[in-house]
């Protein structure tokens, strides 16, 4: 078997849905499992609905109706354009609109009946409806095109613990369910979601849809997973930031994890781990040009071609922390500092310590920098510089370093044999 995953950008509108069907027709669908994300910005819309709901703003019901309307507009376009009349007739005659209406009513009912104050729990019960809506539309259009796909509820396949918004997979239960329900058939299911032992919906955290594809591939011993994107594959840098980027034809599992660790938008390590365990190839291809080369992630050489890879994280905060009496910064100090970073939910991008100082570059995702500084300044001398950028070059060369450093004010430089990191102003 093989697993295809299509993200929100690939199904953002009717043209995208039609293209997904065309990609599958082009690439073949024998022994295929398909994972589909929520359409376009649906997850953002559902997050707005959650915010209204938790602020006791009844406008959340209007926002749900607007979300339903947007999905119906996509359905209307699919009913009238871009296919032969026989396909359009079959699509119109399906019970899709009835199923979508039931999903929306389920969403409203879930929120009206909810008794929990746990934001993470509420989030998972609500936001999961984006994937349910998108997959019902896409599956119906596949069937209208006489590609007989089974719509599967991922919550009946992937079992997890109760850590809502970042649930851990129960691999034993999940593998059994997937093998029993998905082996040897063409099926389509949702990315990102699962369920706990009580039947409540859970979500799998960052890059959850990619992770779903990897879970399915692992359980089914698939030959490969393909992540379909609107780019030709994995590039050696973000072309919006770096010039003359090149396509990476092959990346090793280890190198992909290294790149992700430093902030590259490659593939999240949790997606790679189950694939590496069974040596299942991960491919990244363009849904705009499905037969183009793309990128393969597998065991082997770190990179093909071997070239510097560039990563940048902007709007970070540079902190230099030292003892007030110029005493050593020891293990107990570092432990104390990391405790405060954890309490403030700071993500550390770089760290360096000397005898009397500890230097870090952090991302203030949750607006808790002032709180962190107050806690640290009670015991340490702290120098903070906001709005810095952290550049990372994997497999650096002199020319690569010069291209990044040129014209920039470098606050810190950290270099190993394979990796160079630079903290710069702005």
N, C-alpha and C positions, 0 to 999 in steps of 0.2 A: 504493500500500500504506500501511498504518498499523501502528504498533507499540504494543502494550500491555505494561506492566511491572507485575507484582504482587509486592510484597515479602513478607517472612516473616510479617508480621502478618496479611496477607490469606489465608494458607494455613496458619495455625497449628493448625487442627483440621479435622475433617470438615465442620463447618458452613461454615468458610471456603472449603474446596474447592468445596462445592456453590454457594456464593455467587459464586465466580469464574466458574463455568459460567453462572450466571444473568446476571451482568454482560455476558459475551460474547454470550449470546443476546439480551439487551436492546439492546446497542449495535451488533450485527451483526458478522459475521466474514468477509465477503468481503475477500480480500487482506489478511489479518491475520497478523502475527507476534506471538507471545506470549513474554515473558521472565518466568521465575518464579525466585524466590529460595528458599533453604532454609527449611524450615518452622519458624516460631516461634523457639525458642532453640536450634535444632539446631547452629548454628555455635559457640555457647558450649560445648555438649556435646562437640563435636569438638575444641575447644581444650583441654578437660579431658583428653580421651583423649591428645592430643599431649603434654601435661605429664606424665601418668603414664608414657607410653612413654619419654620422654627422661630420666625419673628411674628407669628400669629397674624400674618397678612393673608387674607382670603384670596388675594390676587393669584395665589399659586394655582387655584382651580382654572382661572382664565389662561394662565401660562400653559397648563396641561392641554387645554383645548387648542391653543395656538400650535403646540407641538404636534398634536394629532392632525391639524390642518396641513402642516408642512409635509407630513408623511403622505397624506391623501393627495396632495399636489403632485408628488413624485409618482404615486400610483396612477393618477389621471394621465400624466405624460406617458407612462409605460403603456396605458390602455389605448393610446391614440397615435403614437409616433414610433418610428424607427424599427418596425418589424413587419413581416408579412401579415396579411389579413387573418390567416388561420391562427397565427400566434396571438394576435390581438384578441380574437374571439375567445380562445381558450383562457387567456388571462382575465378578460372581463367576466367570464362565467365562473371563475374560481370564487371561493368563499373568503377571499383575502380581506375585503373591507370589513366583513363580519368579524373575522379573527383579530384585526387591528382594533376594532371598536371594543372587543372583549378585553384586549390587553390594556387599553386606556382605562376602561372601567375598573379593571383589576388594580391599576396604579392608584386611581382615586380611592378605591375601597381600602387599599393598604394604608394610605395616609390618614383617611378618616377614622379607621379602627385603631391606629397605632397608639400604644400606651407608653412606649419607651421614650426616655429622655437621652438615650445614648446616641450621639450624633453619628458615630461610625455605623451603628446598626441601622439607623434610619437611612443613611446614605446608601448602603448596600441594597436595601429593599427597594429604593426608588430608582437609583441610577441604572440598575440592571435592566430596566424596561427599554432602554435605548437599544440594546442588543436584541431583545425579544422582538421589537418592532422591525428592525432592519432585516433580521434573518427571515422573518415571515414574508416580507416583500421579496427578498432575493430568491428564496426557495420557491415561491409561487411563480416567479418569472422563469426560473429554470424549468419547472414542470410545464409551463406554457410553451416552452421551446422544445418539448419532448425530451428533456434530460431528466429522467425520473429520480429526483433526489429525495431522500428521507430527511425531514426536519426533525432534529433531535434537540431536546432541552438539556443544555449543558449542566444544569443543576441536578439532573438525574444521572450524570456521568462522572462528575468531578466532586468528590466529597472532601471536606476540609474541616479544620477546627473552627472555633468561634472567634478568631481574631479578625473582626470585621475590618474591611478596607485593605487588609494585607494578610489574608488567610493562608495557612500552611496546608498543603495537600496531604490527605491520608492516602498514601500511595497504594497500600494493599487493597483497600476498598475500591479506589478509583480504577486501578488496573483491571480488577475483576469486572467492574461495570462496563468499562469501555470494550474489553474483549467480548463480553456477552452480547453487547448491543450494536457494535460498530464493525465487527470483523467482516470483511468481504463485501461491503455494500458502499454505494455512493451516498454519503450523508452530508448534511450541512448543519452546523451548530454555532453557538455564540462564543465569542472570545470573552475573557475577563471574568466570567462568573462561575460559581459553583454553589454548593449548599452544605450546611452543617448537619449534624445528626438529628436535629429537630426540624429539619426541612426549611430553615430560614436561609435566604439567599446570602451568599458571601461573595466578595470580590478579591481578586488575586494580586492587587497592588500594581505598582509601576510596570508598564509594558505587559499587562496581564493577558492581552489577546495573543501576543507572541508566545507567552508561556503556555497558554491553552494548547496551541499548535504543537509545542514540544511535548506536553503531557500526552496528548493523543498519539503522537509519533512513537513515544517511548512504549506506551501500552500496546500498540499495534505492531511494533517492530518495523516501522515504516522504512522505506529506502531513503527518503529525504523529506525535508520540509522546505517549502518555498514561501518566503515573505514577499508579497507583491506591493511595490511602492511606486511613487511617481518620479523616481530617480533611476538612473541606469544601473545602480548597484551601490556598493560602499565606496566612497571616494576617500582620498587621503587627507581631506580637509573640507570644511564647509565652503562651497564655492561663493557664498554670499560674503565671506570674510577673507578668504585666501585666493590668490590668483593661481592660474595654471594648475588646477587640481587634476589628478589622474584617477582612473578607475583601478581599484584593487581587485585583481582577478581572483586571488585566493588569499585567505587569512586562516591561520591556525586557530583552533579553539582558544589556546592560551593567549595568543596575541589579541584576539577579539575581546577577551576578558580584560586584558591590560588596557586596551583603548577605552572600553566602557568605564573602567575604574577612574580614568583621568577625565571623563566627561564627554567622550565622543558619543554621538548618537548612532552607535552601531547596533548591537543587540545586547539586551540586559543579561548579565551573567547567569541569572536564575533560569533563563531560557536555554542557555548553552549547556548547563550542567547535565540535565537528563539526556540531551543529544550526545554529548561527549561520552557519557557512560555506555552507550550502545553504538558509538561510532556512526551516528546518523548525520548525514550531510545537511547543512543549513544553507539554502540558496537565497540570495536577495536579487530580485529581478524587477524590471519595469513593467507595470501593467499597460503602459503606453506602447511598449515594443517587446512583447512577450518572448520573442525568439532571439532577442539580443543576448550577449554573453553573460552579463551580470557578474555577481560575486559568489564564490563558494567558500563556506567556512567548514574546515575539516582538519584532521590531523595532517601534519606535513610542515613545509617551510613556513616560517612566520608570516612572510608576505610575498606575494608575486604581483607586480614587480617589487623588489626591495627598494623602498623609497621613504623619505621622511614623511611622517604623518603629523598633522597639525591640529591642535585642539585649543579652543579658547573658551574660558568662562568669564563673563563680565559681571560688573556690579557686585563685586565681592568686597570684603572688609579685611584689611591687613592689620593684625594685632601683634605688637611686640610687648611681651609681659616679662617683668623682672622683679626681683625682690627689692623691697624698699631699702634694705640695709646692705645691698650688694653681696648678699650671701648666695651660695650655690642654689641653682634650681634643680632640686633632686627629684627622686621618684615620687615622693609624697606630694610635692608641689604639682607635678605633671598629672598625677591621679586626681588631685583636687581641681585642677583646671579642666580636665576632661569631664569631670562630674558636672561642672557648671555649664560646659558646652552641651552636654546631653540634656540637662534640665531646660536649656534655652532652645533646644532642637536645632542647633547649628550644625551645618554640614561642612566638614573640614576638607579643604582641597589640597593643602600643603602644610607641612609642619617642619620645623627645624629648631634644634636647641643647642645652646652653648652652655658654658659653665654658669653664666649669670642671667641668661635670658631664654625665653621660649617664644618662638615666632610661629604664627599660624595665619593662614588665609581661610576665611570662612564665608559661607553664604547665609545671609539672614533671611531665610525663606518665610519665617513667621513673624517678622517685625519685632523681635525680642532683643535687639542689640542693646538698647538702653538698659534693659533689665540685666543683661549679661555684664555690661561695663560697670554698673553699680555694684554687682556682687564681686567682681574681680578687683575693683579699685579699693574695696574695703581692706584688702590684704596685700595687693601688689601695686607696683607702678605700671601703668598701662598706657601705651601710645597706640592710638587707633587712626588708621587712614581709610576713609571710605572711598567708594567708587574706583576700585582697582580692577585690573584684569589679570587673570592667571593664564599664561600661555604654556602649553606643553608640546614638546616635539619628541616623538618617538623615533628612534633610529636617526638621530640628528647628524647633520654635517655642518661644516663651517659656513657654507653658503646658506643653509637653512637657518642657522642661528643668526647670521647677519641680517637676513631678510626680516626677521622678527624684531631684533633689537634696534634696527636702524631708526633713529629719530625718536626713540622712546626713553622715558626716564625709568630705569630699572631699579626697583626697591630691593629685590632679592633674587639671587640666582642659585639654583640647586641642580647639580649635574651628577648623573651616574653614567655608566658605560652605554646604556640604551636610551636614557630619558633625560631631557633637559626641561626644567620648569623655571619660568620667569614671572615674577610679580612686577607689573608696571603700572604707572599712574594712568588713570583714564581708561 
